[in-house]
């Protein structure tokens, strides 16, 4: 009986233990403390460590390694050492606290890491971004900003966190504006005449929860008020800028014109924003083979970019079941008949390699006919190896716990550092980031790797 009680009280006995190599252990001890990772000593109390776990859960997730000691040498130089728990049982105090506030499951994963020639075992905590707000042992909610855990104490801070997490919606809040702004609006009348001709405005708006307690909601004003900017100042307009510069970040001195303000209801704002954007972009010529040429973009493309805030949806022709935990590989290819100048692509650094890529300029045929390592990469650095992710994939997969090896091939060599750590030029490999080239054909595979350490 006592053994059964002890097993429930001390969940660490059931956690997996993973063996790691010397090189992997070095990666952990040298890991940067930042937005998605942190290393701590076993001497730090579980209550304080709970601040980090809460911050990861409330922001973008992250990984915490407990068992790395740190000394500050002269000149603020830090020296770290693998200094884990003497054994798994020694971590029971930590696991009891964690299990109460951050129970083992899809959002929180725990495992012990052991290196043969290193001292003790390190507790590795993997935290996913949670749907709800997670508090630490002190009852406060924290968010992660760089390497800091910031408590959210004030009412406006907690409300903003609720908005960010989707716990509540700003659009669902009622306002003090008169309901007549949307009941008697010609936008409402035109919409109902087109969609539900027999509906009465007031009754229909209440049915759609756009009027609550005789007060219009934020969503109701945004959709159907003629000028929602009046009751919602500085919260629902669009400004269009153009910077005449080659720099990645614009600044006031290179503004092409005074910012254009677009107001009105949401439908009107979308239409006007698309029209203005098309007008501006197509007024900017590009250098062709012999002279400057006028640019023309598909209207659907610009409309999609503006209305979806940069996200492009890919609809699968065949659906499939996914359990949310297994590894997921996304194969992305394109095969254009011609190429043009490269742009830039935002990406989020993952702390490890996530892409297997190969590029070819019309010499190897359609990428959909490629398989394995055919065509063979010309340089090991430029293809056939993993490189830093060029785009963040959200809501796709979590790392699979309790695995130390990847089913995907390991890098044949380490890619060189990307020239601009914040962005990578699409259409070129990591070896050519300093030079703008044009490539018509590209084949990429994005993957979430199940390894417990950065590759």
DOLUM-218376 format. One record per residue (C-alpha): residue number from 1; residue in three letters; x, y, z. Coordinates in steps of 0.25 Angstrom, whole numbers. Layout:
BEGIN
SEPA    i   aa     c1     c2     c3
SEPA  NUM  ALA      X      Y      Z
...
This chain:
BEGIN
SEPA    i   aa     c1     c2     c3
SEPA    1  UNK      0      0      0
SEPA    2  UNK     11     10      4
SEPA    3  UNK     18      7    -10
SEPA    4  UNK      5     11    -17
SEPA    5  UNK      3     23     -9
SEPA    6  UNK     18     27    -12
SEPA    7  UNK     16     25    -27
SEPA    8  UNK      5     35    -28
SEPA    9  UNK     11     45    -19
SEPA   10  UNK     24     45    -27
SEPA   11  UNK     21     45    -42
SEPA   12  UNK     35     47    -46
SEPA   13  UNK     37     32    -45
SEPA   14  UNK     29     29    -57
SEPA   15  UNK     35     40    -66
SEPA   16  UNK     44     35    -77
SEPA   17  UNK     59     36    -76
SEPA   18  UNK     67     40    -89
SEPA   19  UNK     81     38    -92
SEPA   20  UNK     89     49    -99
SEPA   21  UNK    103     50   -105
SEPA   22  UNK    114     60   -100
SEPA   23  UNK    111     69   -112
SEPA   24  UNK     96     69   -109
SEPA   25  UNK     99     72    -94
SEPA   26  UNK    108     84    -99
SEPA   27  UNK     97     89   -107
SEPA   28  UNK     88     90    -95
SEPA   29  UNK     99     97    -86
SEPA   30  UNK    102    107    -97
SEPA   31  UNK     87    110   -100
SEPA   32  UNK     83    124   -101
SEPA   33  UNK     72    129    -91
SEPA   34  UNK     62    135    -99
SEPA   35  UNK     47    136   -103
SEPA   36  UNK     46    120   -105
SEPA   37  UNK     57    114    -96
SEPA   38  UNK     63    116    -82
SEPA   39  UNK     72    108    -73
SEPA   40  UNK     72    108    -58
SEPA   41  UNK     79    102    -46
SEPA   42  UNK     73     91    -38
SEPA   43  UNK     75    100    -26
SEPA   44  UNK     65    110    -31
SEPA   45  UNK     51    107    -24
SEPA   46  UNK     40    101    -32
SEPA   47  UNK     31    113    -28
SEPA   48  UNK     41    122    -36
SEPA   49  UNK     42    113    -47
SEPA   50  UNK     27    113    -48
SEPA   51  UNK     28    127    -53
SEPA   52  UNK     36    122    -66
SEPA   53  UNK     26    111    -68
SEPA   54  UNK     14    120    -67
SEPA   55  UNK     21    131    -76
SEPA   56  UNK     24    120    -87
SEPA   57  UNK      9    115    -86
SEPA   58  UNK      3    129    -87
SEPA   59  UNK     12    133    -99
SEPA   60  UNK     18    124   -110
SEPA   61  UNK     22    112   -102
SEPA   62  UNK     36    108    -99
SEPA   63  UNK     46     99    -93
SEPA   64  UNK     52     99    -79
SEPA   65  UNK     64     91    -75
SEPA   66  UNK     66     89    -60
SEPA   67  UNK     80     85    -55
SEPA   68  UNK     89     95    -62
SEPA   69  UNK     98    103    -52
SEPA   70  UNK    103    116    -55
SEPA   71  UNK    115    125    -50
SEPA   72  UNK    118    139    -53
SEPA   73  UNK    133    141    -56
SEPA   74  UNK    140    154    -58
SEPA   75  UNK    134    164    -68
SEPA   76  UNK    120    158    -67
SEPA   77  UNK    125    145    -74
SEPA   78  UNK    116    133    -71
SEPA   79  UNK    121    119    -69
SEPA   80  UNK    111    108    -69
SEPA   81  UNK    112     93    -65
SEPA   82  UNK    103     81    -66
SEPA   83  UNK     99     80    -51
SEPA   84  UNK     86     72    -50
SEPA   85  UNK     79     65    -39
SEPA   86  UNK     87     53    -33
SEPA   87  UNK     76     44    -37
SEPA   88  UNK     61     44    -42
SEPA   89  UNK     56     43    -28
SEPA   90  UNK     63     56    -24
SEPA   91  UNK     54     63    -34
SEPA   92  UNK     41     59    -26
SEPA   93  UNK     39     72    -19
SEPA   94  UNK     40     80    -33
SEPA   95  UNK     30     70    -39
SEPA   96  UNK     20     70    -28
SEPA   97  UNK     19     85    -30
SEPA   98  UNK     19     84    -45
SEPA   99  UNK      8     73    -45
SEPA  100  UNK     -1     82    -37
SEPA  101  UNK     -1     94    -46
SEPA  102  UNK      4     89    -59
SEPA  103  UNK     -1     74    -60
SEPA  104  UNK      6     65    -70
SEPA  105  UNK     -2     64    -83
SEPA  106  UNK     -2     71    -97
SEPA  107  UNK      2     85    -91
SEPA  108  UNK     13     81    -82
SEPA  109  UNK     23     69    -85
SEPA  110  UNK     34     65    -75
SEPA  111  UNK     46     56    -77
SEPA  112  UNK     60     54    -71
SEPA  113  UNK     72     55    -78
SEPA  114  UNK     85     47    -75
SEPA  115  UNK     99     49    -80
SEPA  116  UNK    109     38    -77
SEPA  117  UNK    120     46    -73
SEPA  118  UNK    112     58    -67
SEPA  119  UNK    107     60    -53
SEPA  120  UNK     93     56    -50
SEPA  121  UNK     80     57    -58
SEPA  122  UNK     74     69    -64
SEPA  123  UNK     59     71    -64
SEPA  124  UNK     54     76    -78
SEPA  125  UNK     41     83    -78
SEPA  126  UNK     34     85    -91
SEPA  127  UNK     22     95    -90
SEPA  128  UNK     12     98   -101
SEPA  129  UNK      4    110   -103
SEPA  130  UNK     -9    108    -95
SEPA  131  UNK    -23    112    -99
SEPA  132  UNK    -26    117    -85
SEPA  133  UNK    -18    126    -76
SEPA  134  UNK     -8    119    -67
SEPA  135  UNK     -4    124    -54
SEPA  136  UNK      9    121    -46
SEPA  137  UNK      9    116    -31
SEPA  138  UNK      7    130    -26
SEPA  139  UNK     -6    132    -33
SEPA  140  UNK      0    142    -44
SEPA  141  UNK      0    140    -59
SEPA  142  UNK     13    143    -66
SEPA  143  UNK     17    145    -80
SEPA  144  UNK     30    143    -87
SEPA  145  UNK     38    155    -93
SEPA  146  UNK     51    151    -97
SEPA  147  UNK     58    145    -85
SEPA  148  UNK     49    152    -75
SEPA  149  UNK     36    146    -69
SEPA  150  UNK     27    158    -67
SEPA  151  UNK     15    157    -57
SEPA  152  UNK      2    162    -62
SEPA  153  UNK     -4    169    -50
SEPA  154  UNK    -12    181    -54
SEPA  155  UNK    -26    179    -59
SEPA  156  UNK    -23    184    -73
SEPA  157  UNK    -11    175    -74
SEPA  158  UNK    -20    163    -71
SEPA  159  UNK    -31    168    -80
SEPA  160  UNK    -20    169    -91
SEPA  161  UNK    -15    155    -88
SEPA  162  UNK    -29    150    -89
SEPA  163  UNK    -31    156   -103
SEPA  164  UNK    -18    150   -107
SEPA  165  UNK    -21    136   -103
SEPA  166  UNK    -35    137   -108
SEPA  167  UNK    -42    135    -95
SEPA  168  UNK    -50    147    -98
SEPA  169  UNK    -53    155   -111
SEPA  170  UNK    -52    170   -112
SEPA  171  UNK    -62    170   -123
SEPA  172  UNK    -72    164   -114
SEPA  173  UNK    -72    175   -104
SEPA  174  UNK    -83    185   -103
SEPA  175  UNK    -81    200   -105
SEPA  176  UNK    -88    212   -100
SEPA  177  UNK    -92    217   -114
SEPA  178  UNK   -107    218   -118
SEPA  179  UNK   -112    205   -125
SEPA  180  UNK   -118    214   -136
SEPA  181  UNK   -104    215   -142
SEPA  182  UNK   -106    201   -147
SEPA  183  UNK   -121    199   -147
SEPA  184  UNK   -123    211   -156
SEPA  185  UNK   -110    210   -164
SEPA  186  UNK   -112    209   -179
SEPA  187  UNK   -101    198   -179
SEPA  188  UNK   -110    189   -170
SEPA  189  UNK   -121    192   -180
SEPA  190  UNK   -113    189   -192
SEPA  191  UNK   -108    176   -186
SEPA  192  UNK   -121    171   -182
SEPA  193  UNK   -128    174   -195
SEPA  194  UNK   -117    166   -202
SEPA  195  UNK   -116    154   -191
SEPA  196  UNK   -129    153   -183
SEPA  197  UNK   -140    163   -190
SEPA  198  UNK   -151    160   -180
SEPA  199  UNK   -142    162   -167
SEPA  200  UNK   -145    174   -159
SEPA  201  UNK   -131    181   -155
SEPA  202  UNK   -133    182   -140
SEPA  203  UNK   -138    168   -138
SEPA  204  UNK   -127    162   -148
SEPA  205  UNK   -116    170   -141
SEPA  206  UNK   -120    164   -127
SEPA  207  UNK   -121    150   -133
SEPA  208  UNK   -107    152   -138
SEPA  209  UNK   -102    157   -124
SEPA  210  UNK    -98    170   -130
SEPA  211  UNK   -108    177   -120
SEPA  212  UNK   -107    173   -106
SEPA  213  UNK   -115    179    -95
SEPA  214  UNK   -120    190   -105
SEPA  215  UNK   -105    194   -107
SEPA  216  UNK    -97    191   -120
SEPA  217  UNK    -85    182   -119
SEPA  218  UNK    -72    186   -125
SEPA  219  UNK    -74    176   -136
SEPA  220  UNK    -87    182   -139
SEPA  221  UNK    -81    196   -141
SEPA  222  UNK    -69    191   -149
SEPA  223  UNK    -78    184   -159
SEPA  224  UNK    -90    193   -160
SEPA  225  UNK    -88    207   -155
SEPA  226  UNK    -85    217   -166
SEPA  227  UNK    -74    223   -158
SEPA  228  UNK    -69    213   -147
SEPA  229  UNK    -57    222   -144
SEPA  230  UNK    -66    232   -137
SEPA  231  UNK    -70    223   -126
SEPA  232  UNK    -57    215   -127
SEPA  233  UNK    -46    225   -129
SEPA  234  UNK    -32    220   -132
SEPA  235  UNK    -37    206   -132
SEPA  236  UNK    -43    203   -146
SEPA  237  UNK    -36    211   -157
SEPA  238  UNK    -25    207   -167
SEPA  239  UNK    -13    215   -171
SEPA  240  UNK     -5    212   -184
SEPA  241  UNK      9    216   -184
SEPA  242  UNK     20    215   -195
SEPA  243  UNK     35    216   -191
SEPA  244  UNK     45    219   -203
SEPA  245  UNK     57    211   -197
SEPA  246  UNK     64    198   -199
SEPA  247  UNK     65    197   -184
SEPA  248  UNK     56    186   -178
SEPA  249  UNK     50    196   -168
SEPA  250  UNK     44    209   -172
SEPA  251  UNK     46    222   -165
SEPA  252  UNK     39    236   -166
SEPA  253  UNK     50    242   -175
SEPA  254  UNK     47    233   -186
SEPA  255  UNK     32    233   -187
SEPA  256  UNK     27    234   -201
SEPA  257  UNK     15    242   -197
SEPA  258  UNK      7    246   -185
SEPA  259  UNK      0    233   -179
SEPA  260  UNK    -14    230   -186
SEPA  261  UNK    -25    228   -176
SEPA  262  UNK    -36    219   -179
SEPA  263  UNK    -49    219   -171
SEPA  264  UNK    -63    215   -172
SEPA  265  UNK    -69    201   -169
SEPA  266  UNK    -61    189   -170
SEPA  267  UNK    -66    185   -184
SEPA  268  UNK    -63    199   -189
SEPA  269  UNK    -49    199   -183
SEPA  270  UNK    -45    186   -189
SEPA  271  UNK    -50    190   -203
SEPA  272  UNK    -43    204   -202
SEPA  273  UNK    -30    198   -196
SEPA  274  UNK    -29    188   -208
SEPA  275  UNK    -32    199   -218
SEPA  276  UNK    -21    208   -212
SEPA  277  UNK    -11    197   -211
SEPA  278  UNK    -13    193   -225
SEPA  279  UNK    -11    208   -229
SEPA  280  UNK      1    210   -222
SEPA  281  UNK      8    197   -225
SEPA  282  UNK      5    198   -240
SEPA  283  UNK     11    212   -240
SEPA  284  UNK     24    207   -237
SEPA  285  UNK     32    202   -249
SEPA  286  UNK     43    191   -249
SEPA  287  UNK     55    189   -257
SEPA  288  UNK     52    180   -269
SEPA  289  UNK     62    174   -279
SEPA  290  UNK     63    187   -287
SEPA  291  UNK     56    198   -279
SEPA  292  UNK     46    201   -267
SEPA  293  UNK     34    193   -268
SEPA  294  UNK     20    194   -262
SEPA  295  UNK     16    184   -251
SEPA  296  UNK      3    178   -251
SEPA  297  UNK     -2    168   -240
SEPA  298  UNK    -14    159   -240
SEPA  299  UNK    -25    166   -232
SEPA  300  UNK    -29    153   -225
SEPA  301  UNK    -14    152   -220
SEPA  302  UNK    -14    166   -214
SEPA  303  UNK    -28    164   -208
SEPA  304  UNK    -24    151   -201
SEPA  305  UNK    -11    158   -195
SEPA  306  UNK    -19    170   -190
SEPA  307  UNK    -31    163   -184
SEPA  308  UNK    -23    151   -178
SEPA  309  UNK    -12    159   -172
SEPA  310  UNK     -1    151   -180
SEPA  311  UNK     -6    137   -177
SEPA  312  UNK     -9    129   -190
SEPA  313  UNK    -18    117   -188
SEPA  314  UNK    -15    104   -195
SEPA  315  UNK    -27     95   -197
SEPA  316  UNK    -24     80   -197
SEPA  317  UNK    -31     72   -208
SEPA  318  UNK    -31     60   -199
SEPA  319  UNK    -34     61   -184
SEPA  320  UNK    -26     53   -174
SEPA  321  UNK    -28     50   -159
SEPA  322  UNK    -17     56   -150
SEPA  323  UNK    -15     53   -135
SEPA  324  UNK     -8     66   -132
SEPA  325  UNK      4     60   -126
SEPA  326  UNK     11     51   -137
SEPA  327  UNK     22     58   -146
SEPA  328  UNK     16     65   -158
SEPA  329  UNK     24     68   -171
SEPA  330  UNK     19     79   -180
SEPA  331  UNK     24     78   -195
SEPA  332  UNK     24     91   -202
SEPA  333  UNK     28     92   -217
SEPA  334  UNK     26    101   -228
SEPA  335  UNK     30    101   -243
SEPA  336  UNK     29    114   -250
SEPA  337  UNK     32    117   -265
SEPA  338  UNK     40    129   -261
SEPA  339  UNK     46    136   -249
SEPA  340  UNK     47    150   -244
SEPA  341  UNK     54    158   -233
SEPA  342  UNK     53    152   -219
SEPA  343  UNK     46    158   -207
SEPA  344  UNK     47    155   -193
SEPA  345  UNK     40    145   -184
SEPA  346  UNK     38    146   -169
SEPA  347  UNK     42    134   -161
SEPA  348  UNK     43    131   -146
SEPA  349  UNK     55    124   -141
SEPA  350  UNK     52    110   -135
SEPA  351  UNK     65    107   -128
SEPA  352  UNK     68     96   -138
SEPA  353  UNK     67     92   -152
SEPA  354  UNK     54     89   -158
SEPA  355  UNK     55     90   -174
SEPA  356  UNK     60     81   -184
SEPA  357  UNK     61     88   -197
SEPA  358  UNK     67     88   -211
SEPA  359  UNK     66     99   -222
SEPA  360  UNK     68     97   -237
SEPA  361  UNK     67    107   -249
SEPA  362  UNK     59     99   -259
SEPA  363  UNK     70     88   -260
SEPA  364  UNK     63     77   -253
SEPA  365  UNK     49     77   -257
SEPA  366  UNK     36     78   -249
SEPA  367  UNK     39     77   -234
SEPA  368  UNK     27     68   -233
SEPA  369  UNK     35     57   -240
SEPA  370  UNK     46     58   -230
SEPA  371  UNK     48     47   -220
SEPA  372  UNK     58     44   -209
SEPA  373  UNK     71     51   -212
SEPA  374  UNK     68     51   -227
SEPA  375  UNK     73     61   -233
SEPA  376  UNK     86     60   -225
SEPA  377  UNK     89     73   -218
SEPA  378  UNK    101     80   -224
SEPA  379  UNK    106     85   -211
SEPA  380  UNK    103     79   -197
SEPA  381  UNK    101     92   -191
SEPA  382  UNK     91     97   -201
SEPA  383  UNK     82     85   -201
SEPA  384  UNK     80     71   -195
SEPA  385  UNK     82     77   -181
SEPA  386  UNK     73     84   -171
SEPA  387  UNK     74     99   -170
SEPA  388  UNK     67    109   -161
SEPA  389  UNK     52    111   -163
SEPA  390  UNK     48    122   -173
SEPA  391  UNK     34    123   -168
SEPA  392  UNK     27    120   -155
SEPA  393  UNK     17    109   -156
SEPA  394  UNK      6    111   -146
SEPA  395  UNK     -4    101   -141
SEPA  396  UNK      2     89   -149
SEPA  397  UNK      9     80   -139
SEPA  398  UNK     15     78   -125
SEPA  399  UNK     28     71   -123
SEPA  400  UNK     26     57   -120
SEPA  401  UNK     31     54   -106
SEPA  402  UNK     40     42   -101
SEPA  403  UNK     48     41   -114
SEPA  404  UNK     62     45   -115
SEPA  405  UNK     64     42   -130
SEPA  406  UNK     58     47   -142
SEPA  407  UNK     52     39   -153
SEPA  408  UNK     57     49   -163
SEPA  409  UNK     71     50   -168
SEPA  410  UNK     81     58   -160
SEPA  411  UNK     89     69   -167
SEPA  412  UNK    100     65   -175
SEPA  413  UNK    107     78   -171
SEPA  414  UNK    103     91   -164
SEPA  415  UNK     98    102   -172
SEPA  416  UNK    105    115   -172
SEPA  417  UNK     99    126   -163
SEPA  418  UNK     88    134   -170
SEPA  419  UNK     93    148   -174
SEPA  420  UNK     80    154   -168
SEPA  421  UNK     76    147   -156
SEPA  422  UNK     62    152   -156
SEPA  423  UNK     59    148   -171
SEPA  424  UNK     63    139   -182
SEPA  425  UNK     61    142   -196
SEPA  426  UNK     51    132   -203
SEPA  427  UNK     56    125   -215
SEPA  428  UNK     70    124   -211
SEPA  429  UNK     78    114   -202
SEPA  430  UNK     85    118   -189
SEPA  431  UNK     98    118   -196
SEPA  432  UNK     94    130   -205
SEPA  433  UNK     87    139   -196
SEPA  434  UNK     97    151   -198
SEPA  435  UNK     94    151   -213
SEPA  436  UNK     80    153   -219
SEPA  437  UNK     78    143   -230
SEPA  438  UNK     65    138   -237
SEPA  439  UNK     61    124   -237
SEPA  440  UNK     49    118   -244
SEPA  441  UNK     48    105   -237
SEPA  442  UNK     48    101   -222
SEPA  443  UNK     45     89   -214
SEPA  444  UNK     44     90   -198
SEPA  445  UNK     40     81   -187
SEPA  446  UNK     36     87   -174
SEPA  447  UNK     36     78   -162
SEPA  448  UNK     35     78   -147
SEPA  449  UNK     46     69   -142
SEPA  450  UNK     43     60   -130
SEPA  451  UNK     57     61   -124
SEPA  452  UNK     58     66   -110
SEPA  453  UNK     70     75   -113
SEPA  454  UNK     72     85   -124
SEPA  455  UNK     78     79   -136
